[in-house]
Amino acid sequence: MTELIAYGMLALTAIGACAVVVAAGCLALAAIRLLQNLAHRRAARPAPAPAAAAAPGTVAWWPCHTTICGHMQSRHDLTADGRWVCSRCRTTREGA
């Protein structure tokens, strides 16, 4: 009976040691990814010019809410009548 208690304690100790190793690995991976994200941080994209101050031919990057563009940032060109036209799906939107 005492042997079973000893084997049980040995199993619990082994499980605890494995948990510590896994936790240390997770912390190391998190630290590496944090350092990578800090090193490769992108600069903020400047805001597009207002439609009233912009000349035709001006380009802005806005989210295009169509299934063709997939709600991703896409290029919009300013037309002479003050509308913005998506260069991928050709949908129009009013000025900013």
Backbone bond lengths (Angstrom), bond angles and torsions (degrees), N, CA, C in turn:
res aa  C-N    CA-C-N  psi(-1)  N-CA   C-N-CA  omega(-1)  CA-C   N-CA-C  phi
1 M - - - 1.451 - - 1.527 111.18 -
2 T 1.330 116.58 -39.23 1.464 119.21 -179.98 1.519 111.64 -68.67
3 E 1.349 116.27 -26.29 1.457 118.74 177.80 1.529 110.87 -67.16
4 L 1.337 116.45 -36.34 1.460 119.69 178.69 1.523 111.32 -64.64
5 I 1.328 116.21 -38.32 1.461 119.80 178.00 1.529 109.92 -65.16
6 A 1.314 117.40 -40.72 1.463 121.29 179.84 1.531 110.78 -65.69
7 Y 1.331 116.65 -42.87 1.467 119.54 177.79 1.533 111.52 -66.62
8 G 1.310 116.93 -36.12 1.466 120.29 176.72 1.520 111.81 -63.90
9 M 1.345 115.56 -42.78 1.468 119.36 177.99 1.534 110.98 -66.12
10 L 1.327 116.83 -36.93 1.457 120.68 177.37 1.535 110.73 -64.39
11 A 1.335 116.93 -41.39 1.468 120.71 178.48 1.524 110.99 -64.46
12 L 1.343 117.08 -43.18 1.463 120.14 178.43 1.522 111.30 -63.62
13 T 1.320 117.53 -38.23 1.460 121.32 178.48 1.529 110.46 -66.05
14 A 1.333 117.05 -41.19 1.467 120.68 179.00 1.525 110.82 -65.23
15 I 1.333 117.10 -41.61 1.473 120.58 178.32 1.524 110.35 -63.95
16 G 1.312 117.71 -41.74 1.461 121.47 178.12 1.512 111.88 -63.48
17 A 1.336 117.10 -40.14 1.465 120.76 178.95 1.527 110.32 -65.56
18 C 1.326 117.67 -40.29 1.465 121.03 177.46 1.529 110.81 -63.82
19 A 1.322 116.87 -39.74 1.458 120.39 179.23 1.530 110.79 -63.84
20 V 1.305 117.42 -38.86 1.466 121.13 178.41 1.525 110.34 -65.63
21 V 1.332 118.13 -41.23 1.459 121.48 179.22 1.529 110.55 -64.77
22 V 1.324 117.40 -43.01 1.463 120.92 179.17 1.530 110.32 -64.69
23 A 1.326 117.65 -42.85 1.462 121.07 179.10 1.531 111.02 -63.16
24 A 1.310 117.65 -40.30 1.468 120.57 178.75 1.529 110.36 -65.48
25 G 1.323 117.71 -39.05 1.460 121.07 177.29 1.515 111.70 -64.33
26 C 1.332 116.83 -41.98 1.469 120.58 178.47 1.524 111.44 -63.46
27 L 1.321 117.11 -41.99 1.464 120.67 178.52 1.528 111.23 -64.98
28 A 1.327 117.25 -39.81 1.468 120.08 178.34 1.524 110.64 -65.20
29 L 1.328 117.97 -43.17 1.464 121.52 178.79 1.530 111.09 -64.03
30 A 1.331 116.93 -41.14 1.462 120.11 178.31 1.527 111.34 -63.78
31 A 1.319 117.18 -39.38 1.464 120.75 179.22 1.528 110.71 -66.30
32 I 1.332 117.35 -40.32 1.469 120.86 179.15 1.523 110.36 -64.09
33 R 1.331 116.94 -45.11 1.467 119.93 -179.61 1.525 111.93 -66.88
34 L 1.324 117.54 -35.20 1.460 120.60 176.70 1.526 110.32 -63.12
35 L 1.321 116.82 -44.44 1.462 120.16 179.36 1.530 111.19 -65.34
36 Q 1.345 117.84 -37.77 1.460 120.50 177.36 1.525 110.88 -64.65
37 N 1.334 117.46 -42.59 1.465 120.30 179.77 1.516 111.63 -66.39
38 L 1.308 117.61 -36.83 1.466 120.06 178.59 1.527 110.67 -69.50
39 A 1.323 117.32 -34.99 1.455 120.72 -178.71 1.526 112.21 -74.60
40 H 1.324 118.03 -30.80 1.460 121.86 -175.58 1.522 112.94 -109.12
41 R 1.303 117.57 29.52 1.459 120.63 -179.21 1.518 109.58 -67.90
42 R 1.329 117.36 132.53 1.462 122.47 -179.18 1.518 110.67 -85.83
43 A 1.316 114.93 150.03 1.459 120.23 175.77 1.526 109.02 -74.01
44 A 1.305 116.75 149.36 1.460 121.29 179.80 1.523 109.93 -68.26
45 R 1.316 115.72 140.41 1.462 120.88 178.84 1.527 108.91 -77.49
46 P 1.318 118.66 133.06 1.460 119.79 179.75 1.524 111.03 -66.70
47 A 1.316 115.15 150.64 1.464 120.84 179.42 1.523 109.72 -71.27
48 P 1.332 117.10 145.55 1.466 119.14 179.38 1.527 111.03 -69.22
49 A 1.311 115.53 155.45 1.459 120.85 179.25 1.525 110.07 -69.56
50 P 1.321 118.41 147.56 1.467 120.06 176.62 1.529 110.59 -61.39
51 A 1.310 116.69 152.32 1.463 121.40 -175.79 1.523 111.62 -65.15
52 A 1.322 117.72 -32.65 1.463 120.14 -177.32 1.530 111.30 -68.60
53 A 1.323 117.71 -34.85 1.456 121.00 -176.50 1.527 112.49 -90.51
54 A 1.330 117.10 -11.15 1.457 120.24 -175.70 1.519 111.03 -89.74
55 A 1.301 115.25 148.68 1.461 121.22 177.97 1.529 109.16 -94.19
56 P 1.322 117.56 155.33 1.472 118.97 175.77 1.525 110.44 -57.81
57 G 1.311 115.27 141.98 1.454 120.46 -175.60 1.519 111.95 98.50
58 T 1.344 117.44 -7.30 1.448 121.83 177.41 1.526 109.28 -69.64
59 V 1.324 115.91 147.33 1.460 121.63 -177.59 1.519 109.17 -117.35
60 A 1.345 116.57 140.14 1.461 122.16 174.93 1.523 108.33 -137.18
61 W 1.308 116.42 151.15 1.465 121.79 177.64 1.518 108.07 -108.57
62 W 1.319 115.95 112.93 1.462 122.11 -179.90 1.519 109.88 -131.63
63 P 1.350 116.76 159.09 1.457 118.22 173.60 1.524 109.92 -69.51
64 C 1.305 116.37 132.10 1.456 121.82 178.95 1.527 107.20 -105.02
65 H 1.302 117.53 114.66 1.458 121.94 -172.05 1.528 111.96 -89.70
66 T 1.313 115.66 60.34 1.456 121.23 174.33 1.521 108.45 -127.37
67 T 1.316 116.19 161.72 1.467 118.82 179.00 1.526 111.57 -72.61
68 I 1.311 117.44 -21.90 1.468 120.15 178.34 1.528 109.93 -68.23
69 C 1.318 116.19 -47.04 1.470 120.63 -179.71 1.519 112.35 -84.82
70 G 1.316 116.91 -15.98 1.457 120.01 176.82 1.508 114.24 70.37
71 H 1.319 118.31 29.07 1.468 123.78 178.63 1.524 112.39 62.15
72 M 1.322 116.99 22.30 1.459 121.00 179.88 1.529 110.12 -94.95
73 Q 1.333 114.94 163.70 1.460 119.88 176.17 1.524 108.26 -64.43
74 S 1.296 116.84 126.59 1.462 120.27 177.96 1.523 109.22 -136.54
75 R 1.298 114.90 162.38 1.467 121.45 -176.51 1.525 109.95 -76.07
76 H 1.337 116.37 131.78 1.455 123.02 175.77 1.530 108.14 -121.67
77 D 1.331 115.87 132.32 1.470 121.76 179.85 1.520 109.35 -104.88
78 L 1.331 116.06 138.80 1.460 121.49 178.45 1.525 109.76 -82.94
79 T 1.326 115.67 131.22 1.463 120.49 178.37 1.519 109.56 -98.28
80 A 1.321 116.69 174.67 1.462 121.29 -177.39 1.523 112.32 -66.74
81 D 1.334 118.60 -28.58 1.469 120.41 -178.90 1.531 112.72 -86.91
82 G 1.323 118.44 8.02 1.459 121.35 174.95 1.519 114.42 88.03
83 R 1.303 118.07 10.65 1.457 121.20 177.73 1.530 109.50 -98.51
84 W 1.326 114.57 153.62 1.458 121.35 177.29 1.519 108.25 -104.20
85 V 1.330 117.37 129.99 1.461 122.84 -177.98 1.530 108.71 -114.59
86 C 1.334 115.96 128.55 1.458 120.85 177.65 1.526 109.13 -70.21
87 S 1.318 116.57 133.75 1.462 120.11 -177.13 1.529 112.10 -77.59
88 R 1.344 118.60 -14.59 1.463 120.24 179.83 1.521 111.71 -94.71
89 C 1.336 117.33 -54.19 1.470 119.44 -173.70 1.528 112.92 -103.93
90 R 1.329 117.68 -4.52 1.474 124.74 176.71 1.535 113.13 65.41
91 T 1.319 119.98 19.35 1.465 120.11 173.62 1.517 108.52 -78.52
92 T 1.347 115.46 154.49 1.469 120.12 -178.07 1.517 109.90 -111.83
93 R 1.309 114.41 155.90 1.471 121.28 174.42 1.507 108.26 -143.24
94 E 1.313 114.65 156.15 1.480 119.93 179.51 1.516 108.93 -73.10
95 G 1.308 116.14 170.71 1.464 121.57 -178.90 1.513 112.14 -61.07
96 A 1.331 114.54 162.01 1.469 121.03 -177.01 1.485 108.08 -68.19
